[in-house]
Amino acid sequence: MTTLTSISEEILDLKRQRHAIILAHHYQDAEIQDLADAVGDSLELARKAQEFSGDVIAFCGVWFMAETAKVLNPQRIVVVPDREASCSLVESCPAEQVRAYRRLHPDHVIVSYINTSVEVKAESDILCTSRNAVQVVNSIPADRTILFLPDINLGNYVKRETGRENMKIWQGSCIVHATFAARRLVKARVERPNALVAAHPECPQDVLAMADFIGSTTAIIKWCTSSDADEFIVMTESGVLRSLQKLAPEKHYYFIPNENCNCSECPYMKRNTLEKLRDALLNLQPRVELDPEIMRRAAVPIERMLQIK
């Protein structure tokens, strides 16, 4: 009978044979995170992909993240465990609609969240992540009109933080963060009055209004594990629990179920498994293959983002 331990050993053997690196997002299952060479958020993993010098990148996250890795490493093989690991934000923002906006408003600056397809990135002026979105918008001259896409909650948060009035916001949302209900957070705070609340900026405004801290996945992990408090209500995908427990196992972390699935998991992220990761390294499939011209154009806004610390 095949066990998780034996599959993990197969993966490590294949990684050596392929001269590969395994990158895993914080939202992956714990057994995948434990095998990864790097675990991080979108920005950290984009930088890790850029620094890599081997032959194969096995990207355990969702498809748009693997596309970004391919753009930054056009000569390397990039594989994913599951081709159907998509993202509701990507699906909410078709490239043709962005092209149509560009044709109508050629003078506007398009700021795209990294949670977009490579085709949308190619239409953008600069990218951002939840960690650097405020800095990216602040880097744009105040007299320029901005289209921020595709996350409405992150866009509204950035607009409040920057005070930018001339900022239009796409109407997309994350199926995990956007469905966290304020009423459930109120109930959790009553049940755990000593717990501090950390929330991702993709959450709705009424949830963010109750947060003690708002930040990206990595920022939430750093804040919780370095805080003097020992109880936290964490308003993001529950895969971050692995990193939280590794860094501060003595603390207590509580996750609030959202309205869609009564859980706090991303169904796309959870499509990846150890078995699929092994098969991806064995067969070098599913493989990310992108049009060279799209990659060239998408690399420009990605590199602009990476220059902002």
Long-range contacts (C-beta under 8 A, 24 or more apart in sequence): 4-31, 4-274, 7-274, 7-275, 7-278, 8-34, 8-35, 8-274, 10-278, 11-35, 11-274, 11-277, 11-278, 11-281, 14-278, 14-281, 14-282, 15-58, 15-281, 18-55, 18-56, 18-281, 18-284, 19-54, 19-55, 19-56, 20-54, 20-55, 20-56, 20-57, 20-58, 20-281, 21-48, 21-52, 21-54, 21-56, 21-57, 21-58, 22-58, 22-60, 22-277, 23-48, 23-49, 23-57, 23-58, 23-59, 23-60, 23-61, 23-69, 24-60, 24-61, 25-60, 25-61, 25-62, 25-65, 25-239, 25-269, 26-217, 26-218, 26-221, 26-237, 26-239, 26-240, 26-242, 26-243, 27-61, 27-217, 27-237, 27-239, 27-240, 27-265, 27-266, 27-269, 28-60, 28-61, 28-239, 28-269, 28-272, 29-239, 29-270, 29-272, 29-273, 30-239, 30-241, 30-242, 31-274, 32-60, 32-272, 32-273, 32-274, 32-277, 33-239, 33-242, 33-243, 34-242, 35-274, 35-277, 36-60, 39-242, 39-243, 40-218, 41-129, 41-130, 41-131, 41-216, 41-217, 41-218, 42-68, 42-114, 42-115, 42-129, 42-130, 43-114, 43-129, 43-131, 43-132, 43-216, 43-218, 43-305, 44-218, 45-69, 46-72, 46-114, 46-129, 46-302, 46-306, 47-306, 49-73, 50-306, 52-76, 56-281, 56-284, 58-277, 58-280, 58-281, 59-288, 60-272, 60-277, 61-85, 61-269, 61-272, 62-86, 62-87, 62-90, 62-266, 62-268, 62-269, 63-87, 63-90, 63-288, 64-90, 64-114, 64-115, 64-116, 64-117, 64-118, 65-114, 66-288, 67-117, 67-118, 67-121, 67-288, 67-290, 67-298, 68-114, 68-118, 68-121, 68-302, 69-288, 70-118, 70-288, 70-290, 70-295, 71-118, 71-121, 71-290, 71-295, 71-298, 71-299, 71-302, 72-299, 72-302, 74-292, 74-295, 77-284, 77-287, 78-287, 78-288, 79-280, 79-281, 79-284, 79-285, 79-286, 79-287, 79-288, 80-272, 80-280, 80-286, 80-288, 81-271, 81-272, 81-273, 81-276, 81-277, 81-279, 81-280, 81-286, 82-271, 82-272, 82-273, 82-276, 82-286, 83-286, 84-268, 84-271, 85-268, 85-269, 85-271, 85-272, 86-268, 87-115, 87-174, 87-268, 88-172, 88-173, 88-174, 88-175, 88-268, 89-113, 89-115, 89-116, 89-150, 89-151, 89-172, 89-173, 89-174, 90-115, 90-116, 90-117, 90-120, 90-150, 92-150, 92-170, 92-171, 92-172, 92-173, 93-117, 93-120, 93-149, 93-150, 93-170, 93-172, 95-119, 95-120, 95-122, 95-123, 98-123, 98-124, 98-149, 99-123, 101-147, 105-145, 105-147, 107-144, 107-145, 108-144, 108-145, 108-146, 108-147, 108-168, 109-140, 109-144, 109-145, 109-146, 109-147, 110-146, 110-147, 110-149, 111-136, 111-137, 111-140, 111-146, 111-147, 111-148, 111-149, 112-149, 112-150, 112-301, 113-148, 113-149, 113-150, 113-151, 113-154, 114-305, 115-150, 115-151, 115-174, 116-149, 116-150, 118-290, 118-294, 118-295, 118-298, 119-294, 119-298, 120-149, 120-150, 121-297, 121-298, 121-301, 121-302, 122-294, 122-297, 122-298, 123-297, 124-301, 125-301, 125-304, 126-301, 126-304, 126-305, 127-301, 127-302, 127-304, 127-305, 128-305, 129-216, 129-305, 130-154, 130-200, 130-201, 130-202, 130-215, 130-216, 130-217, 131-215, 131-216, 131-218, 131-219, 132-305, 132-308, 132-309, 133-157, 133-158, 133-201, 134-158, 134-161, 134-162, 135-308, 135-309, 136-305, 136-308, 137-162, 137-164, 137-167, 138-162, 139-308, 151-202, 152-178, 153-177, 153-178, 153-201, 153-202, 153-203, 153-204, 153-205, 153-208, 154-201, 154-202, 156-205, 157-201, 157-205, 157-208, 157-214, 158-201, 173-202, 174-202, 175-260, 175-266, 175-267, 176-202, 176-236, 176-237, 176-258, 176-260, 176-264, 176-265, 176-266, 177-202, 177-203, 177-235, 177-236, 177-237, 177-258, 178-202, 178-203, 178-204, 179-258, 179-259, 179-260, 180-204, 180-207, 180-235, 180-256, 180-258, 180-259, 180-264, 181-207, 181-256, 181-258, 181-259, 182-206, 182-207, 182-209, 182-210, 184-256, 184-257, 185-210, 185-233, 185-235, 185-256, 186-210, 188-233, 188-254, 188-256, 189-233, 192-231, 192-233, 192-254, 194-229, 194-231, 195-229, 195-231, 195-232, 195-233, 195-252, 195-254, 196-224, 196-227, 196-229, 196-231, 196-232, 196-233, 197-232, 197-233, 197-235, 198-223, 198-224, 198-232, 198-233, 198-234, 198-235, 198-236, 199-235, 199-236, 200-235, 200-236, 203-235, 203-236, 207-235, 211-235, 221-247, 224-248, 224-251, 224-253, 225-251, 236-264, 237-264, 237-265, 237-266, 237-269, 238-263, 238-264, 238-265, 239-265, 239-266, 239-269
